[in-house]
Amino acid sequence: MLYPLKFLPILKERIWGGNALAEQYHKTEDTKTKFGESWEISDLDENISVVSNGFLIENDLRDLIETYMGELVGDSVFEKSGLGFPLLIKIIDAHEDLSVQVHPDDNLAQQRYEQNGKTEMWYVLHADENAGIYASFNKPLEKQDYIEAVQKKQIASLLRFYPVKKGDLFFIPAGTVHALGKGVRVAEIQQPSDITYRIYDWNRTDDTGLPRELHIAEALDAIHFNENEDYKIEYEEKFNTTSNLFRSEYFNINAIYFDQPLQKNYSNIDSFVIYLCVEGEVHLFGDDFHEVLYAGETALIPASIQEINLVPNAVTRLLEIYL
């Protein structure tokens, strides 16, 4: 009988990272290394999540999909994605500005690498005062104007800046130039891809004093110049119920904000469900399991679990993610 699966975090040291993943989210006892990312659920090569709880402990996600197939991910998901897991879930600590970057869409990524593109969503977990994110351009921009700005290292002045606060939500389609700003922590839900084209890095140098590699030529074909929408997603969150945040062809995201027990029934969806605990603490109960999620922890609910009881210890907020 499958049960809610928790995984060991896959920590990524980054030049712009801080120590929140250690000190706030307890992903590691190493508080000195600049960890920028915790990959919570991943099936990318060399970065495959390993179970940390229950009788399947030490099994990796790819082996589980091969063994349980639709019972784990949902029959329709397995038919479409096969042995690959269709999402990558991260927690990101931007202690400093991230590089200005862009990700290829599905068409370009397939042409170049025979892989998925990278469309992503950010849910803001924390923001320092005056912190924000960059998404797309602050005015219509032709390709030649962009090239000249990159050559003059003036691209930052052309980016649209969004001040952010806890709970803000942003949808970043592949092809959108973007960057997380200093002092922002987010949960990132994305297509399973790690293809990033770095355009500008704030004149930053690495530990050896050299500038980091840029991917100016590769990025040029990836940018969607004709798309300049508002990337902030407005939503209404209600207490002690499930609130819809976002729907797309890549993922669906809800929020569960509550302080009373709730029963969830997933008989109407043919998909796994992911819970990411944003704040508080919640007990997950079923006929054959009892697991606990603390703030910053993630659990994969197999598709075979159609009913689950959620019992919060205090005011708790979960992100509920599924296909």
Steps between C-alpha positions, in 0.01 A plus 500: 500500500647833395509795740604870494865502396758742635842540339849602599570857385753540220692813596670722245779738593460828313706819487185697586373262771473553876438293811119503527471146367705388799388738770131545418406183313750261664603338173856455630711573805756679281433869562822626337453382142300732270216271405267663251267214412342197660365264236203347681374261232718435196542236233777668301809293424758520780232663717242231571311534828536225760222406743565593865200339674310174531572155359613644165782695665818526287310419178528769235215663313585347163497147643165571665343615175633191323355277770166666573433688175146644496440399858759761597457777244159430344424293192462798267818659633695175454363461148627848412824523702610137522778442750572871533347711776328801340586767760800637687432656840753734666540741788731787404683742730613809307736657751636706210356584157484204265632543149270639232406192301257331265393139444417345162144390423410142410558545127848648533605263779391201293691629196819564695501237775202266447375613841214695656498875508474679833183683595487576870300659779620680813312516830667754728583351840685804634604843378722756667382860498521649148592161351357390168528299182564585136274363225515601134561853369357828623412610146455342155843396381621401156772240464757757381428728799555202728832410331628856541399505869680172564813622325500818713418299819184706540249217492411542871354844431253346255359236737161527666537498879227370730521577873389183680366380832429162656226316311554670163478268200674535163469293183817510289444337159801365315647776284450770767813688613496499881696502826431453869610801699708516816315415820227284346426136578259306280350160442556423132276265305632430153533269207775242558786685332823667607575686175586861581647769277675768706477846338639734766651440844524847655877514423551232765812283516547150636738387775793518258423858400370409155158598364254215468425359156225671303287345225418803287471325164303203633257730679422713196285233334338403830353840592136565416521868411133532409373389842483769766206415724459551874671204662359549848203273565219645708296257708256489789584273791226378734545358851435134587445394141693442178562811287592485133818694424589404143421261215718423200592219263814441709365495857206595720555676833265550793548635851359335812496757782344355812497436872235227506511139374416456132433192293622500142358274231697458178278246323426757227862547391736247343822644639739497790471795740786692659466680832754770575458631854545877487435565867381315807487122551255241372436131565405286201273208589376206296387145566859375505717805562572801716761750386585851620600797286678801649555840340737463205432128454349331195306176456396308189150352535469198268209494257371182663418697817158646427413617850725666755428678827695817579527600866691824566669566835445874458429739214657325203536570129569235237559531131309221324653416161381248241458448126 
